[in-house]
């Protein structure tokens, strides 16, 4: 399962429980920069949807939580991969849900030799 926006690849999307807090979960995924410019920031839209993997696949997804938007600022050089984590609170322990991530915007460091500027897709 993965999502691609321009040259930013999102993969290994998973939701993990936290042993110390039964009402929270940790959303984890990998971000890879497949482009030639440094990624400076990303805006994500995240939702938790009901897991229908064992049921009929023609049913529409039911949103359990979200969508909510996160802007993450960082430097991700070309060909690098980083693991991203976000703590989600108030996730029921019996939640049969899977995360969905949509990349809304990616900011690049357009020219490493020039004054820092950004380009939004």
N, C-alpha and C positions, 0 to 999 in steps of 0.2 A: 504494500500500500504506500503510495507516495504522491506528492504534488510537485509540479514544476511551475515556476513563474520566472520567465526570462532565463537567467542562468543559475538561479538558486533552486536547488533540489531539496525537497523535504522527504525523509524516509524513516523507516523504523519507528513509526508513530505507535505509542503505547501508553496505557494508563496503568499505573502501579499503585497498590495500596500502601499506606503508611502504617507500620505496626504500632506506633505510639499514639495515633489519632484515628479512631474508627470513622470519623466523619470527613476525612480528607483523602485526597488521592494526588499522586504526582503525575503530571503529563510530561512525557519525555519523547523527544524526537531528535533526529540528526539533520543538520543543515549542511549542505555541500555547495561550495561556490565552483561551478563548472565554467565560469566565464574568465575573461582576461582582466577585469577591473575588480578592485577591492569593494566588497559589500560593506556599507557603513551603517545601514539601518534597514529594518524590515517591519512592515505592519501586517499582522496576522489576524484572521478572524477564526475563532475557535468555537466549536460546538460539541456537545456530547449528544449522541443519538443512540436510540435503542438498538441493541445488537440483534439483528435478524438473521445472522449467519446460519442458524439451525432451522429457520422457518422459511416460509415462502419468500422468494426474492422479488416478487412483483409488487409487494406492499410498499407504500411510501415510508420513508424514514420518519420516525417520530422524534422530535427534538426534546431531550431531557433537560438540557441546560444550554443557555446561550441563544444566539451567538454573542460573543463578547470579543472586543478588539484589544490587541496588545501591540505596542510599539517597542521593539527591542533595538537598542543602539549598541553597536559593537563593530570591530573591524574583522572581516573574514577575507583573508587573502585568497587569490585564485588557487584552485585545487585543494584548499583546506576544507576540513569537515569539523564541525563543532556540535556537541550535544547540548540541547536546550532543555531546561526543566522549568516547570511552573507548578506551584502548589495550588490545588483546587480545593476549596473548602466546601463543606455541606454537600458532599457527594455520598449518597446512601450506600451502606456496605453491601446491600443486595442489588445494587445498580447493575443491570446487564446492559452496559453502554460502552460505546466505542467513540474515540475522539475523531473529529473531522477538522482538518486545518485547511484554510484557504489563504493564500498569500495575496494581499490587497495591493501592496506597493513595496518596491525595493529601491533603496537609495545606494548609489555607487559613488566611489571616489573617482571622478571622471578622468583626471589627469594627475598622476602622482608627482609630476614635475612642476605643476602650477599651484596657484593658491587653492586651498581646499574648496571645492564646490561640489554640488550634488545634482544628480539628475533623477527625477522620479518617473518611473514607468507608468 
